[in-house]
Amino acid sequence: MARWNVVISEDTDRTVRSYLARTGGRKGDLSHFVDRAVRQAIFWETVETIQERNRRLSAEEAQALADEAVTQARADRS
């Protein structure tokens, strides 16, 4: 597990800590919250990058690429 030192605004700190307190937050929940937020941000950035890259493809071409990727992933698991 890695440790980060981050700087955020006082407003963001109060907002997140208030949210965690309202939802029954316990020790370690701030770290879990930040970890989840970072993972979601990376996921959505990746989705947007892929959508932009594939914007020029027709629906049929995109589906063929997706089918090919699924077939390859399944073959790799075997």
Backbone torsions as a table, in degrees:
resi	resn	phi	psi	omega
1	MET	NA	136.3	-179.4
2	ALA	-98.8	156.4	175.5
3	ARG	-114.5	137.0	178.0
4	TRP	-117.6	147.0	166.3
5	ASN	-112.5	117.7	-178.3
6	VAL	-124.8	154.6	176.7
7	VAL	-116.9	125.5	177.8
8	ILE	-131.2	164.4	-179.4
9	SER	-69.2	155.5	176.9
10	GLU	-59.8	-38.7	-179.5
11	ASP	-62.4	-45.5	178.7
12	THR	-63.8	-41.2	178.7
13	ASP	-59.7	-48.8	-180.0
14	ARG	-62.8	-42.0	-178.1
15	THR	-62.8	-47.4	-178.1
16	VAL	-67.2	-45.7	-179.0
17	ARG	-65.2	-36.9	176.1
18	SER	-65.0	-43.6	178.0
19	TYR	-59.4	-47.8	-179.3
20	LEU	-63.3	-38.8	178.7
21	ALA	-64.6	-41.7	179.6
22	ARG	-65.9	-30.0	-176.5
23	THR	-98.3	16.6	175.9
24	GLY	78.4	30.1	-178.4
25	GLY	-59.3	145.3	178.2
26	ARG	-124.8	-179.3	179.2
27	LYS	-56.5	133.4	179.5
28	GLY	92.0	-13.2	-177.5
29	ASP	-68.1	-30.5	177.1
30	LEU	-62.8	-43.5	178.0
31	SER	-62.9	-42.4	178.7
32	HIS	-64.5	-39.4	179.1
33	PHE	-62.2	-46.6	-180.0
34	VAL	-64.9	-43.6	179.6
35	ASP	-58.8	-46.0	179.9
36	ARG	-63.9	-42.4	-179.4
37	ALA	-62.8	-41.5	179.5
38	VAL	-66.0	-44.3	178.5
39	ARG	-60.8	-42.3	178.6
40	GLN	-64.5	-41.5	179.7
41	ALA	-62.0	-43.4	179.0
42	ILE	-64.8	-42.3	178.7
43	PHE	-57.6	-51.2	-176.8
44	TRP	-68.3	-33.7	173.9
45	GLU	-62.7	-40.9	178.4
46	THR	-64.6	-44.5	178.4
47	VAL	-59.1	-47.0	-179.8
48	GLU	-63.1	-38.4	178.4
49	THR	-63.8	-44.8	-179.9
50	ILE	-66.0	-42.6	178.8
51	GLN	-61.3	-42.2	178.9
52	GLU	-64.5	-43.3	-179.7
53	ARG	-62.9	-35.4	-175.2
54	ASN	-97.4	6.1	-176.5
55	ARG	-57.3	-31.8	-176.4
56	ARG	-80.5	-9.9	-178.2
57	LEU	-81.1	147.7	172.1
58	SER	-75.6	166.3	178.9
59	ALA	-59.9	-38.1	-179.5
60	GLU	-67.2	-41.9	178.4
61	GLU	-64.8	-42.2	179.1
62	ALA	-63.6	-42.1	179.3
63	GLN	-65.1	-39.6	178.5
64	ALA	-63.5	-41.4	177.5
65	LEU	-65.2	-40.7	178.4
66	ALA	-64.7	-43.7	178.6
67	ASP	-61.4	-41.4	178.8
68	GLU	-63.6	-41.8	179.9
69	ALA	-65.7	-40.9	178.2
70	VAL	-64.6	-44.3	178.4
71	THR	-59.7	-44.1	179.2
72	GLN	-64.8	-42.2	180.0
73	ALA	-63.2	-41.3	179.0
74	ARG	-66.7	-38.0	178.9
75	ALA	-67.2	-37.0	179.6
76	ASP	-66.4	-30.7	179.9
77	ARG	-74.7	-22.5	-176.1
78	SER	-81.3	NA	NA
